[in-house]
Amino acid sequence: ELKVEQNPLFLSMQEGKNYTIYCNYSTTSDRLYWYRQDPGKSLESLFVLLSNGAVKQEGRLMASLDTKARLSTLHITAAVHDLSATYFCAPLRGGGADGLTFGKGTHLIIQP
Amino acid sequence: DAEITQSPRHKITETGRQVTLACHQTWNHNNMFWYRQDLGHGLRLIHYSYGVQDTNKGEVSDGYSVSRSNTEDLPLTLESAASSQTSVYFCASSAGQEPYEQYFGPGTRLTVT
């Protein structure tokens, strides 16, 4: 059974600072997805990581995947208030159509 | 533009009643999924479907059923609603090929009293 652990679950940080969210998972998966959720809203796709060593960047966010270590990271550079949200990582359960297993999410608050 | 919609957006029902939540996508995606979101649990997979007439159980399928009669729709039925099924329900879909990226609907907030 695939288990996903995100750290930290809650993070309060100041604008301008850097930080990393970690996503560890228990069994082999070479596809991992990051989503963002604003309060009361749906999930928005951020990154699709499809292979070992994959790195994707969008603005102040950068995601990476190490399938051998079963670890993905989401790095925030020079945080701004608009990045306040809950971030979920989700490795693929099995084949492409088998659904995702989500971490519990990291609730990120960025204060001025 | 292609989209995925859910209805109703909010629903209050009583214990023991049958409830059906609708999900409709215009992406022409083969794969469709139902998740529930609860505080402290993230999202958990209820059921999923690879295509018409195909359905599969996820990790929390007890008390739920789905049917897939066409590509666009995957309704979720709670056979006899229980208070433990109070949750926010999300439908998602993905293409039947790489990168299998899932697109989520707006969600249905269900309260069972």
Interface residues (C-beta under 8 A of the other chain):
Chain A: V4 R31 Y33 Y35 K41 S42 L43 E44 S45 V48 L50 F88 A90 L92 R93 G96 A97 D98 G99 L100 T101 F102 G103 K104 G105
Chain B: N30 N31 F33 Y35 G40 H41 G42 L43 R44 L45 Y48 Y50 N56 G58 E59 F90 A92 S94 G96 Q97 E98 P99 Y100 E101 Q102 Y103 F104 G105 P106 G107
